[in-house]
């Protein structure tokens, strides 16, 4: 991938990431976005299926902190529609990650995740109407 191809692909990803970040409430989080030129490490479970990740999310939900990594060479081959779906999918991992917690207090986690998803849906509605989000 040439520098020019990388920049074009990165710009396409970033435009969609920017579009959805505030709409889904991730502006309230500390999210780092990394654009990986050499691809992403493959988990061992995925390796046996020859699966190549297009993006990953690492989340520290207790601190509202996350990193989303994009596999730029893989995403360069995708349509904008597919990239948008992948970007939103990784952002959903940020919002629901705490559901992986297996503590006895699981219901509190589920309630908070449902609250965040409700906010994300309402923010999406408000943006479609052209109304500002808080």
ABEGO torsion letter per residue (X at the ends): XBAAAAAAAAAAAAAAAAAAAAAAGAAABBBBBBBBAAEBBBBAAAAAAGBBBABBBBBBAAAGBBBBBBBAAAAAABBAAAAAAAAAAAAAAAAAAAAABABAAAAAAAAAAAAAAAAAAAAAAAAAAGBBBX
